[in-house]
Amino acid sequence: MTKDKMDADNGRDSGKEEKKKNPEAESRSKLKMRQRVALWTGIPMTMLAGLLVGYMIGIGLESVFHTENNILLAVSVMFGVAAGFKLVFEQIKKLE
């Protein structure tokens, strides 16, 4: 290869010697990135779902037992939030 040809290619050979990426490895890295994005966008939804389920159960218990200080509502919301955290941690462990 002549010097003029190399200068025209900015010091690179005509592409024959460039390393090609493994398409399977690239596909796996893209899949892993998509899984991480899905996990991080799903975390708020999981937490919100736990909170809402706990709230609905608490409202139902309050209407059945007619308590005055809403203690059943507070306890069920706390259980819902705890369940949401548990699900989030399980999802994170599953991804790793």
N, C-alpha and C positions, 0 to 999 in steps of 0.2 A: 504494500500500500504506500502510495506516495505521500510526501509531507503535505502537499496541497490538499489532498483528499482528507487527511486527518484534520487539517485546519478547518476545512469546510464542515466537518462533523464535530467541531469543537473538541478535538482531541479524542474522540471516541471512534472505535472501529465501526463498521457499517451495521452493527447490531447483532452480528452473529455470535459475538463473545459475551454479550450481556446475559446475566443470569435471569432465568425466568422463574417466577414465583410458583410454588406448588399450588395448583388450584384447590386441592383438597384441604390443605392447611388454611388457605385464605377463606374458604367456605366455612370451616370450623370456627375461625376467629370472628367472622361476621355473625354466625349463629350465636356464639357466646355473648357478643355485644348486644344482640337483639334480646337475648334472655335477660341480660342485666337491665336493659332499658325497660323491659316489661315488668321486671321485679320492682324497680324503683317507681314506676308509675302505678303499680298495683298496691304499694304500701299504703298510701293515703286512703284508697278505696277499702282496703281490708280493715283499717282502723275505724273508718266511718261506719262500715257495716256492723262491726262489733258494738260500737256505740249505739247505733240505731236499734239493733236487735235487743240489747240490754234495756234501752229506754222503753221499747214496746212491751217487753215482758214486765217491766216495772209498772207501767201504766195499767196493764192487765191485772197484775197482782193488787195494785192499789184499788182498782174498781171492785175486785172480788172481796177483799178484806176490809175495805173502807177505813184505812188507817188515816190518822190526822196529820202526822208529821212527815209523811212521804219517805219513811225509812226504807221501805221495800223498793221504792224507785231508785234511791241512792245506791243500795246494795246491788241491784240488778245492773245498773249502769256501770258500776265498778267491775262486776263480773264480765260484762260485755267488753269493756276496755282491756281487761286482763286476757280475755280470749283473743282479742285482736292482736295484742302484743305476742301472744303465743304463736298465732298463725304466721305473723311476720317473721319471727325468729326461725320457725320451721322452714319457711320459704327461702330464707337466706342460707340456712344450712344445706338445703337441697341443691341450691345453685352452686355452692362451693364443692 
